[in-house]
Amino acid sequence: MIIYDKIVMELMNMNAQTHYQAGLSNYLLNTKKKNIMVAIEHFSQAVALGHADAHYFLGRFYGLGDGISVDFKKAMEHYEKGESLGSYKCGYALGLMYHSGMGVEKDDHVAKDYFHRNFEGLKLEADANDPISIHILGTYYYYGFYVQRYIFSAIEWFLKSANLGYSDSQYMLGMIYETISHDEKNKDQVIHYYQLAAEQDHPYAEYALGILALEEERYSQAVFYLEKAAVQQYALAAFTLGMYYHEHEPKQPMKAFEWFMVAAKQDHTDAAYYVGLYFQNAKGVEQDLDQAVFWYEKAALKKNRNALYHLAMILIKQEPKDYSSISKLLEEAAKQNHPNAQYNLAVMYHRGDGVEKDIQRALFWYEKASEANLAIAQYNLGMLYFEGSVVPKDEQKAKELWQKAADQGLEAAVKLIYSINNYEKLQKSTWQS
């Protein structure tokens, strides 16, 4: 009976390991055709059969939102369960969560303890040629977890893991070489390792290749790589595609809108702002101010200055005006150096529109917007210096501000400078002497 139980246990462990390896080969290790859902199924089967390290990858899926919705609680549960079963990888992952504050309150002391107590176990696994543990040791040296940060030790570990076919390490090498590259040889290494990872559909590597192509104006290749990354729920790639169509293909606003929406639905703040903008201006989609407000609000909650400003501009056109909300939105955007918000806030304080009239605060925000080279703010500030009621009268400074506004084509400033120049010419003419 004891022998039979031992055989059953060996078969179960073998089957668990088979599922674990199948999960890896569908995800990050020598992957010919990436399939996250198949990987999740294999890792789940491995977990059901008691495989400790499989919890590391299921936790990673939940932590990154890779193939499934982000759920830090479930990620933590998998990491804790895996560590209790003896997974040093899961112990390391718990350290990462406490180090980053993702899903838990940031605690560097707890993080350091996890990194410390799992280091030797990971080292033993790395010595046994475990590509994931080898990669993790690379991150220890790259980020300085528990050990002294040393980039060349990190590269050594990443090279070992990359040569075993682990795409995370291949990506990291590309990223490191890109950071330190100073010549064409290093650039070749950058491309080499990014491409190795991209061949396994590594989204960060595909995004990196897309950005390199964008910088070199190889637009079709850029779109190719960015799309490959974006369809893997990489919000930054989707947003970058939206920006590409927004800036380089203005005749295809629908494509820009679609990619902005993909990113916005993954809580990309800037993308949410652009979705609102496209709804407001009927670009690539029918105008819908309710939808514009909805997406602006999502971005504004995360302090996106453009969303704060545009939301205020929508509210200011509605009756009755909610001056309290308008001023708060403008104030938040102005604090983030949004010139138009600074100007409009200055106007509100200057006129006392919905707020207590405060010329000094108006002056403050006019100056801020003027420093940002906003023509209308320069014009109004010039008027304050010309009048001399708020600041000491200074006609020369007023003229300088008006000239700056005129140089940007502000019609009122152009006309004013024209009149001043003509008057000064008349004053200097001989028949006036």
C-alpha positions in Angstrom: 0.0 0.0 0.0 2.8 2.4 0.9 4.6 1.6 -2.4 1.3 2.2 -4.4 0.8 5.5 -2.7 4.3 6.5 -3.5 3.8 5.6 -7.2 0.5 7.6 -7.3 2.3 10.6 -5.8 5.1 10.4 -8.3 2.6 10.2 -11.2 0.7 13.2 -9.8 3.9 15.2 -9.4 5.0 14.3 -12.9 1.6 15.3 -14.3 1.8 18.6 -12.3 5.2 19.3 -13.7 4.0 18.5 -17.2 1.2 21.0 -16.9 3.6 23.6 -15.5 6.0 23.2 -18.4 3.1 23.4 -20.8 2.0 26.6 -19.1 5.5 28.0 -19.6 5.7 27.0 -23.2 2.4 28.8 -24.0 3.5 31.9 -22.2 7.1 32.9 -21.7 9.5 30.1 -22.3 10.5 29.0 -25.8 7.0 30.0 -26.9 6.2 29.2 -30.5 2.6 30.4 -30.4 1.6 32.3 -27.3 -1.8 31.4 -25.9 -2.4 33.0 -22.4 -5.7 31.2 -21.9 -4.1 27.8 -22.6 -1.3 28.8 -20.3 -3.7 29.7 -17.5 -5.5 26.4 -17.9 -2.2 24.4 -17.6 -1.0 26.4 -14.6 -4.5 25.9 -13.0 -4.2 22.2 -13.5 -0.7 22.2 -12.0 -1.9 24.1 -9.0 -4.8 21.6 -8.5 -2.2 18.9 -8.5 -0.1 20.7 -5.8 2.6 22.4 -7.9 3.9 25.3 -5.8 5.6 27.4 -8.5 2.5 27.3 -10.7 0.9 29.7 -8.1 3.6 32.2 -9.1 2.3 32.5 -12.6 -1.4 32.5 -11.7 -0.6 35.2 -9.2 1.3 37.1 -11.9 -1.7 36.8 -14.3 -4.0 38.4 -11.7 -1.4 41.0 -10.6 -0.7 42.2 -14.2 -4.2 41.6 -15.6 -2.6 39.4 -18.2 -5.4 37.5 -19.9 -7.7 38.1 -16.9 -8.9 41.1 -14.9 -6.5 42.6 -12.4 -7.2 41.3 -8.9 -4.5 41.9 -6.4 -6.3 40.0 -3.7 -6.3 36.8 -5.8 -2.7 37.5 -6.8 -1.8 37.7 -3.1 -3.7 34.5 -2.3 -1.8 32.6 -4.9 1.6 34.0 -3.8 0.9 33.2 -0.2 -0.4 29.7 -1.0 2.6 29.0 -3.3 5.1 30.2 -0.6 3.4 28.0 2.0 4.1 25.1 -0.4 7.7 26.0 -0.7 7.8 28.3 -3.8 10.7 30.8 -3.5 9.3 32.5 -6.6 6.1 33.2 -4.8 8.0 34.5 -1.8 9.9 36.9 -4.1 6.6 38.0 -5.7 5.2 38.9 -2.2 8.4 41.0 -1.7 7.6 42.7 -5.0 4.1 43.5 -3.9 5.2 45.1 -0.6 8.1 46.9 -2.4 5.8 48.5 -5.0 2.7 48.9 -2.8 0.6 47.2 -5.5 -2.4 45.6 -3.7 -1.0 46.1 -0.3 0.3 49.0 1.8 3.9 49.7 0.8 6.3 48.3 3.4 10.0 48.2 2.5 10.9 46.3 5.7 8.5 43.5 4.9 9.6 43.5 1.3 13.3 43.2 2.3 12.5 40.3 4.6 10.8 38.4 1.7 13.7 39.2 -0.6 16.2 38.1 2.0 14.6 34.8 3.0 14.0 33.6 -0.6 17.3 34.6 -2.1 19.3 31.4 -1.2 16.5 29.1 -2.4 16.3 31.0 -5.7 20.1 30.7 -6.0 19.9 26.9 -5.6 17.2 26.7 -8.3 19.2 28.9 -10.6 22.2 26.7 -10.1 19.9 23.8 -11.2 19.2 25.8 -14.4 15.7 27.0 -13.6 15.3 29.8 -16.2 12.7 31.7 -14.1 14.8 31.7 -10.9 17.8 32.7 -13.0 15.8 35.6 -14.3 14.6 36.6 -10.8 18.2 36.7 -9.6 18.9 39.1 -12.5 16.1 41.4 -11.1 17.7 41.2 -7.6 20.9 42.7 -9.0 19.2 45.1 -11.5 16.9 46.7 -8.9 19.1 46.1 -5.8 16.7 43.8 -4.0 18.5 42.6 -0.8 21.9 42.6 -2.7 24.0 45.5 -3.9 22.7 46.8 -7.2 25.2 45.8 -9.9 24.1 46.1 -13.5 26.8 43.7 -14.9 25.8 40.9 -12.5 22.2 41.5 -13.6 23.2 41.2 -17.3 25.0 37.9 -16.5 21.9 36.4 -15.0 19.6 37.7 -17.7 21.9 36.3 -20.4 21.8 32.8 -18.8 18.0 32.9 -18.6 17.6 34.5 -22.1 19.8 31.7 -23.6 17.4 29.2 -22.1 14.6 30.9 -23.9 12.9 33.0 -21.2 11.4 36.0 -22.9 11.3 38.3 -19.8 15.1 38.1 -19.7 15.4 38.7 -23.4 13.3 41.8 -23.0 15.3 43.0 -20.0 18.5 42.7 -22.0 17.1 44.7 -24.8 16.0 47.4 -22.4 19.3 47.5 -20.5 21.4 47.6 -23.8 19.1 50.4 -25.0 19.7 52.4 -21.8 23.5 52.1 -22.1 23.9 52.0 -25.9 26.3 54.4 -27.3 27.2 52.9 -30.6 25.8 50.8 -33.5 27.1 47.5 -31.9 25.0 48.0 -28.8 22.0 49.1 -31.0 22.3 45.7 -32.8 22.1 44.0 -29.3 19.1 46.1 -28.4 17.2 45.0 -31.6 18.5 41.4 -31.2 17.1 40.8 -27.8 13.9 42.7 -28.3 13.3 40.6 -31.4 14.0 37.4 -29.6 11.4 38.4 -27.0 9.0 39.7 -29.6 9.2 36.3 -31.5 7.5 34.9 -28.3 4.9 37.7 -28.4 6.3 39.5 -25.4 4.2 42.7 -25.4 6.8 45.0 -23.8 9.4 44.0 -26.4 6.9 44.5 -29.2 6.1 47.9 -27.8 9.8 48.8 -27.6 10.3 47.8 -31.2 7.3 49.8 -32.2 8.7 52.9 -30.4 12.1 52.4 -32.1 10.3 52.2 -35.5 8.3 55.4 -34.7 11.5 57.3 -33.8 13.0 56.3 -37.2 9.7 57.1 -39.0 9.2 53.5 -40.1 5.5 53.9 -39.5 4.1 50.7 -41.0 6.5 48.6 -38.9 5.7 50.7 -35.9 2.0 50.0 -36.3 2.7 46.3 -36.8 4.5 45.9 -33.5 2.3 48.3 -31.5 -0.8 46.4 -32.6 0.8 43.1 -31.6 1.4 44.5 -28.1 -2.0 46.3 -27.9 -4.1 43.2 -28.6 -2.4 41.6 -25.5 -4.1 44.2 -23.3 -1.1 46.4 -23.1 -2.8 49.8 -22.6 0.3 51.9 -23.3 0.6 50.3 -26.7 -3.0 51.0 -27.5 -2.7 54.6 -26.4 0.5 55.0 -28.5 -1.4 53.7 -31.5 -4.2 56.2 -30.8 -1.6 59.0 -30.6 0.0 57.8 -33.9 -3.3 58.1 -35.8 -4.2 61.3 -33.9 -0.9 63.0 -35.0 0.1 61.3 -38.2 -3.1 60.1 -39.8 -5.7 62.9 -39.1 -7.9 61.6 -41.9 -8.5 58.4 -39.9 -10.0 59.7 -36.7 -12.0 56.6 -36.2 -8.8 54.5 -35.8 -7.4 56.9 -33.3 -10.7 56.9 -31.4 -10.9 53.1 -31.4 -7.4 52.7 -30.0 -7.9 55.4 -27.4 -11.0 53.6 -26.3 -9.1 50.3 -26.0 -6.6 51.9 -23.7 -9.2 53.9 -21.8 -11.2 50.8 -20.9 -8.0 49.5 -19.3 -7.9 52.7 -17.1 -5.2 54.5 -19.1 -5.8 58.1 -17.9 -4.5 60.0 -20.9 -6.5 57.7 -23.2 -9.7 58.5 -21.2 -9.1 62.2 -21.8 -8.7 61.7 -25.6 -11.9 59.6 -25.7 -13.7 62.5 -24.0 -12.1 64.9 -26.5 -13.2 62.9 -29.5 -16.8 62.6 -28.1 -16.9 66.3 -27.5 -15.5 67.3 -30.9 -17.2 64.5 -32.9 -13.9 63.1 -34.2 -14.3 59.5 -35.4 -17.6 59.2 -33.5 -20.9 61.1 -33.2 -20.8 64.0 -30.8 -22.0 63.0 -27.4 -21.4 65.5 -24.6 -22.7 63.1 -21.9 -20.0 60.6 -23.0 -17.4 63.3 -23.2 -18.2 64.3 -19.6 -18.1 60.6 -18.5 -14.6 60.1 -19.9 -13.3 63.5 -18.8 -14.5 62.7 -15.3 -12.7 59.4 -15.3 -9.4 61.1 -16.3 -10.1 64.1 -14.0 -10.4 61.8 -11.0 -6.8 60.9 -11.7 -5.8 64.5 -11.9 -5.3 64.7 -15.7 -4.9 68.4 -16.2 -6.4 68.4 -19.7 -9.5 66.6 -18.6 -9.9 68.9 -15.6 -9.8 71.9 -17.9 -12.1 70.6 -20.6 -14.6 69.4 -18.0 -14.6 73.0 -16.6 -15.2 74.4 -20.1 -18.2 72.2 -20.6 -19.7 73.1 -17.3 -19.1 76.8 -17.9 -21.4 76.7 -20.9 -24.3 75.1 -18.9 -27.0 76.9 -17.2 -27.3 77.4 -14.3 -23.5 77.6 -13.9 -21.9 75.5 -11.2 -19.2 78.0 -10.4 -18.0 76.1 -7.3 -17.2 73.0 -9.4 -15.8 75.1 -12.3 -13.3 77.0 -10.1 -12.2 73.8 -8.3 -11.6 72.1 -11.7 -9.7 75.1 -13.0 -7.7 75.4 -9.8 -6.6 71.7 -10.0 -5.6 72.1 -13.7 -3.9 75.4 -13.1 -1.8 73.9 -10.3 -0.5 71.5 -12.9 0.6 74.3 -15.1 -2.3 74.2 -17.7 -2.0 77.7 -19.2 -5.6 78.0 -20.4 -6.9 76.9 -17.0 -4.6 79.5 -15.4 -5.9 82.2 -17.7 -9.6 81.3 -17.2 -9.1 81.1 -13.4 -7.4 84.6 -13.6 -10.4 85.9 -15.5 -12.8 84.5 -12.8 -10.9 86.2 -10.0 -10.5 89.4 -12.1 -14.2 89.8 -12.7 -15.5 88.0 -9.6 -17.4 85.4 -11.8 -18.7 82.9 -9.3 -15.9 83.6 -6.9 -15.0 86.4 -4.6 -13.2 89.1 -6.7 -9.5 88.9 -5.9 -7.2 91.0 -8.1 -4.0 89.7 -6.6 -5.0 86.1 -7.3 -6.0 87.1 -10.8 -2.6 88.8 -11.3 -0.8 85.6 -10.0 -2.6 83.4 -12.5 -2.2 85.9 -15.4 1.5 85.9 -14.7 1.7 82.1 -14.7 -0.2 81.8 -18.0 1.8 84.6 -19.5 5.1 82.8 -18.5 3.7 79.8 -20.4 3.5 82.1 -23.5 -0.3 82.2 -23.6 -1.1 85.2 -25.8 -4.4 86.3 -24.3 -2.9 86.1 -20.8 0.0 88.3 -22.0 -2.5 90.8 -23.4 -4.5 91.0 -20.2 -1.5 91.3 -18.0 -0.2 94.0 -20.2 -3.4 95.9 -19.6 -2.9 95.6 -15.8 0.6 97.1 -16.1 -0.7 99.8 -18.4 -3.5 100.7 -16.0 -1.3 100.6 -12.9 -4.1 100.0 -10.5 -3.0 96.5 -9.3 0.7 96.7 -10.0 3.0 99.8 -10.4 2.3 101.4 -13.8 4.9 100.2 -16.3 4.1 101.2 -20.0 7.3 99.6 -21.3 6.5 96.2 -19.7 2.9 96.5 -20.9 4.2 97.0 -24.5 6.6 94.1 -24.2 3.7 91.8 -23.1 1.5 93.1 -25.9 4.3 92.5 -28.4 4.7 88.9 -27.3 0.9 88.4 -27.8 1.0 90.1 -31.2 3.9 87.9 -32.3 1.6 85.0 -31.7 -1.0 86.5 -33.9 -3.5 87.7 -31.3 -5.6 90.1 -33.3 -6.3 92.6 -30.4 -2.6 92.7 -29.6 -1.6 93.1 -33.3 -4.0 96.1 -33.7 -2.8 97.6 -30.4 0.9 97.3 -31.2 0.2 98.7 -34.7 -1.5 101.8 -33.2 1.2 102.3 -30.6 4.0 102.1 -33.2 2.2 104.5 -35.5 1.7 106.9 -32.6 5.3 106.7 -31.7 6.4 107.3 -35.3 4.2 110.4 -35.4 5.6 111.6 -32.1 9.2 111.3 -33.5 8.4 112.9 -36.9 10.1 116.2 -37.7 6.9 118.1 -38.3 5.8 117.3 -34.8 9.1 118.6 -33.3 
